[in-house]
């Protein structure tokens, strides 16, 4: 792939005459999401926070007159080549490999086919149709690297997750990321005109692990849809709609079921809690809302079997992934959202739950210390000892006022994470990338 890129770079050098003016926002952005479509249901397969991120960001960019065309791999037959997701936002489906049966780990072999499809779509436009390329995740970064060079545009890249960070925080039984990914990420960090990090910690990780130029890394916090995720008519109404008991302690897990997200830590914590306080068994309910993903697919019934072995199958309820509107109701209904993840670039679910008026109990990893105000809008736990999580759950059980009190603070805290703010900051990154790119091209051409 890298040799292919080099050949195209030699054939089509960018020239300053092809560039749009660097001091204004781009008119049209090619956004790349190779391995997961923004149209997929979050919480299943490889669809998660990144899908929500792309959907919300693209719509908000369109609202400030930046058109977005999202290129993604077609995963089912019969999909229309182009779907208008919202005014100013198009999703382009690219045929690359078989529609079904490919894991994310199989996709590097399809990058040339995906790149060919992107170039075919571009060939139907006039020169300069795209002002900038914004790639998400390392697979998209390699396609974006080639496309930006071919089109003579800046490249902005968002990692979302990094192999070196994930490998340093593996859960038991999880599979390490391959060396090829580490090499690929290193190449993209070097090639991009600008990198977007979710938090200052992620920025430091890019600099430390990948030798990123600090001047090229911009911190832009992801947002939350404040119209959808809000306290609305409250916990009692949400529980009534979902058929949940009004007086129960409900610690909720919402997300993809895989070792990285550590839903097993929540189950083990509940087992510890019930061992210490058997009187709580009649008034605790533990919903697990989400689908299998990643290495979790290797043991599709692993979590259910764990609940049985722990003796808590009677209080655990498994639910398939749900749409965003119903997910907001699950957040409102919960006493606390539990996120014991081993690694989180940011943790959009944490902000969404808080916006809905629910506190969060999370591991102090990645961006979660930014998303959660420890002791005010939730609690952060260092490590993954189930007993530590059980102690916090016991506090919620013993003090019925704790959840609503923290929930009010959580809803206020989430107000500062709107997507409009994130989109405006991203547009500023685009302008900075254009300025940097123009200087680079001028230096190449004397």
Residue pairs with C-beta under 8 A, 6 or more apart in sequence:
1 108
1 111
1 112
1 142
2 187
4 112
4 115
4 146
5 142
5 145
5 146
5 149
8 146
8 149
8 150
9 149
12 149
12 150
12 152
13 444
14 149
14 152
14 153
14 441
15 152
15 441
15 445
16 438
16 441
16 442
16 445
18 127
18 128
18 152
19 152
19 153
19 434
19 437
19 438
19 441
20 26
20 27
20 128
20 131
20 434
21 434
22 431
22 434
22 435
22 437
22 438
23 431
23 434
23 435
24 431
25 64
25 65
25 66
25 427
25 430
25 431
26 66
26 131
26 132
26 430
26 434
27 65
27 66
27 67
27 131
28 66
28 67
28 68
28 69
28 129
28 130
28 131
29 61
29 66
29 67
29 68
29 69
29 130
29 131
29 132
29 133
29 134
29 430
30 69
30 71
30 118
30 122
30 130
30 132
30 133
30 134
30 147
30 151
30 153
31 54
31 58
31 68
31 69
31 70
31 71
31 133
31 134
31 135
31 136
32 70
32 71
32 72
32 118
32 133
32 134
32 135
32 136
32 140
32 141
32 143
32 144
32 147
33 50
33 51
33 54
33 70
33 71
33 72
33 136
33 137
33 140
34 71
34 72
34 73
34 96
34 107
34 111
34 114
34 137
34 139
34 140
34 143
35 46
35 73
35 104
35 107
35 137
35 139
35 140
36 45
36 46
36 47
36 48
36 50
36 51
36 72
37 47
37 51
37 72
37 73
37 75
37 91
37 93
38 51
38 54
38 55
38 58
38 70
38 72
38 85
38 91
39 72
39 83
39 85
39 91
40 46
40 47
40 51
40 75
41 47
41 321
41 323
42 48
42 49
42 51
42 52
42 321
42 324
43 254
43 255
43 256
43 289
43 290
43 291
43 321
43 322
43 327
44 256
44 290
44 291
44 292
44 293
44 320
44 321
45 256
45 291
45 293
46 104
46 293
46 294
48 255
48 256
48 293
49 160
49 222
49 345
49 346
49 347
49 348
49 349
50 136
50 137
50 160
52 324
52 348
53 136
53 160
53 222
53 348
54 70
54 136
55 85
56 223
56 225
56 419
56 422
57 223
57 419
57 422
57 423
57 426
58 68
58 70
58 85
58 86
58 89
59 85
59 86
59 89
59 419
60 223
60 419
60 420
60 422
60 423
61 68
61 88
61 423
61 426
61 427
62 68
62 86
62 87
62 88
62 89
63 88
63 420
63 423
64 423
64 424
64 427
65 88
66 88
66 427
66 430
67 88
67 89
67 90
68 88
68 89
68 90
69 89
69 90
69 91
69 92
69 130
70 85
70 89
70 90
70 91
70 92
71 92
71 94
71 114
71 117
71 118
71 121
71 143
72 91
72 92
72 93
72 94
73 93
73 94
73 96
73 97
73 107
73 110
73 114
74 93
74 94
74 95
74 96
74 99
75 99
75 100
76 99
76 100
77 99
79 93
80 93
81 92
81 93
82 90
82 91
82 92
82 93
83 90
83 91
83 93
84 90
84 91
85 91
92 121
94 114
94 117
94 118
94 121
95 113
95 117
96 110
96 111
96 113
96 114
96 117
97 106
97 107
97 109
97 110
97 113
102 110
104 139
104 294
105 178
107 139
108 139
108 180
108 184
111 139
111 142
111 143
114 143
115 143
115 146
115 147
118 143
118 147
119 147
119 150
122 129
122 130
122 147
122 150
122 151
128 152
130 147
130 151
130 153
131 153
131 434
132 148
132 153
132 154
132 155
132 156
132 430
132 433
132 434
133 144
133 147
133 148
133 151
133 153
133 154
133 155
133 156
134 144
134 156
134 157
134 158
134 430
135 141
135 143
135 144
135 145
135 155
135 156
135 157
135 158
135 188
136 157
136 158
136 160
137 158
137 159
137 160
137 161
138 159
138 163
138 181
138 184
138 185
138 188
139 184
141 157
141 184
141 185
141 188
141 191
141 192
142 184
142 187
142 188
144 155
144 157
144 188
145 155
145 187
145 188
145 191
145 192
147 153
148 154
148 155
148 193
152 441
153 437
154 193
154 194
154 430
154 433
154 434
154 436
154 437
155 191
155 192
155 193
155 194
155 433
156 192
156 193
156 194
156 195
156 196
156 429
156 430
156 433
157 188
157 189
157 192
157 194
157 195
157 196
158 195
158 196
159 185
159 195
159 197
159 202
159 206
159 345
160 198
160 345
161 343
161 345
162 185
162 202
162 205
162 206
162 209
162 210
163 177
163 178
163 181
163 182
163 185
164 182
164 185
164 205
164 209
164 210
165 205
165 209
165 343
165 366
166 176
166 177
166 260
166 343
167 176
167 177
169 342
169 343
169 365
170 176
170 259
170 342
171 259
171 260
171 262
171 342
171 384
172 259
173 259
173 295
174 258
174 259
174 260
174 295
174 342
175 295
185 210
186 210
186 211
189 195
189 206
189 210
189 211
189 212
190 211
192 216
193 216
193 433
193 434
193 436
193 437
193 440
194 216
194 217
194 218
194 429
194 430
194 432
194 433
194 436
195 206
195 212
195 216
195 217
195 218
196 217
196 218
196 219
196 220
196 426
196 429
197 203
197 205
197 206
197 217
197 218
197 219
197 220
198 219
198 220
198 221
198 222
198 345
198 346
198 367
198 370
199 219
199 221
199 345
199 346
199 366
199 367
199 370
200 219
200 370
201 366
201 367
201 369
201 370
202 219
202 345
202 346
202 366
202 367
203 214
203 217
203 219
206 212
206 217
207 214
207 217
216 436
218 425
218 428
218 429
218 432
220 422
220 425
220 426
220 429
221 346
221 370
221 417
221 421
221 422
222 346
222 348
222 351
222 417
222 422
223 351
223 417
223 418
223 419
223 420
223 421
223 422
223 423
224 348
224 351
224 352
224 355
224 414
224 417
224 418
224 419
225 324
225 352
225 419
226 355
226 414
226 415
226 418
228 324
228 325
228 328
229 328
229 331
229 352
229 353
229 355
229 356
229 414
230 328
230 355
230 356
230 357
230 411
231 332
231 356
231 357
231 407
231 411
232 238
232 328
232 332
232 356
234 332
234 357
235 332
235 333
235 357
235 404
235 407
236 246
237 332
238 329
238 330
238 332
238 333
239 245
239 246
239 250
239 333
240 246
241 329
241 333
242 329
242 330
242 333
244 250
244 285
244 287
244 333
245 283
245 285
247 283
248 283
248 284
248 285
248 335
249 280
249 283
249 284
249 285
249 335
249 393
249 396
249 397
250 284
250 285
250 286
250 287
250 333
250 334
250 335
250 336
251 266
251 270
251 284
251 286
251 334
251 335
251 336
251 337
251 338
251 361
251 393
251 396
252 286
252 287
252 289
252 330
252 331
252 333
252 334
252 335
252 336
252 337
252 338
252 353
252 358
253 261
253 263
253 266
253 286
253 287
253 288
253 289
253 290
253 337
253 338
253 339
254 289
254 290
254 327
254 330
254 331
254 337
254 349
254 353
255 261
255 263
255 289
255 290
255 339
255 349
256 290
256 291
256 292
256 293
256 294
256 296
257 263
257 288
257 290
257 291
257 292
257 293
257 296
257 303
258 292
258 293
258 294
258 295
258 296
258 297
259 294
259 295
259 296
259 342
260 294
260 295
260 341
260 342
260 343
261 339
261 340
261 341
261 342
262 340
262 341
262 342
262 363
262 384
263 288
263 290
263 303
263 340
264 303
264 306
265 340
265 384
265 386
265 389
266 286
266 288
266 338
266 340
266 389
267 286
267 303
267 306
267 307
267 310
267 312
267 316
268 306
268 310
268 386
269 338
269 340
269 386
269 387
269 388
269 389
269 390
269 393
270 284
270 286
270 310
270 312
270 315
270 316
270 390
270 393
271 310
271 311
271 312
271 386
272 386
272 387
272 390
273 280
273 284
273 390
273 393
273 394
273 397
274 280
274 281
274 284
274 311
274 312
274 315
276 390
276 394
277 394
277 397
280 397
281 314
281 315
284 315
284 397
285 315
285 317
286 312
286 315
286 316
286 317
287 317
287 319
287 330
287 334
288 303
288 316
288 317
288 318
288 319
289 319
289 320
289 321
289 322
289 327
289 330
290 319
290 320
290 321
291 320
291 321
292 300
296 302
303 318
304 313
304 318
307 313
307 316
322 330
327 352
328 352
328 356
331 337
331 352
331 353
331 356
331 357
331 358
332 356
332 357
332 358
334 353
334 358
335 358
335 396
335 403
336 358
336 359
336 360
336 361
336 378
336 392
336 393
336 396
336 403
337 349
337 350
337 353
337 358
337 359
337 360
337 361
337 362
337 378
338 360
338 361
338 362
338 389
339 347
339 349
339 350
339 360
339 361
339 362
339 363
339 368
340 362
340 363
340 381
340 384
340 389
341 347
341 362
341 363
341 365
341 366
341 368
342 363
342 365
342 384
343 365
343 366
344 363
344 365
344 366
344 367
344 368
345 366
345 367
346 366
346 367
346 368
346 370
346 371
347 362
347 366
347 367
347 368
347 371
347 372
350 360
350 362
350 368
350 371
350 372
350 378
351 371
351 414
351 417
352 414
353 359
353 360
353 410
354 360
354 371
354 372
354 377
354 378
354 407
354 410
354 411
354 413
354 414
355 410
355 411
355 414
355 415
355 417
356 411
357 407
357 408
357 410
357 411
358 403
358 407
358 410
359 377
359 378
359 379
359 402
359 403
359 406
359 407
359 409
359 410
360 371
360 372
360 377
360 378
360 379
360 410
361 378
361 379
361 381
361 389
361 392
361 393
362 368
362 371
362 372
362 378
362 379
362 380
362 381
363 380
363 381
363 382
363 383
363 384
364 374
364 380
364 381
364 382
368 380
369 380
371 417
372 378
372 379
372 380
373 409
373 413
374 380
376 406
376 409
376 413
377 406
377 409
377 410
377 413
378 406
378 410
379 392
381 388
381 389
381 392
382 388
395 402
396 402
396 403
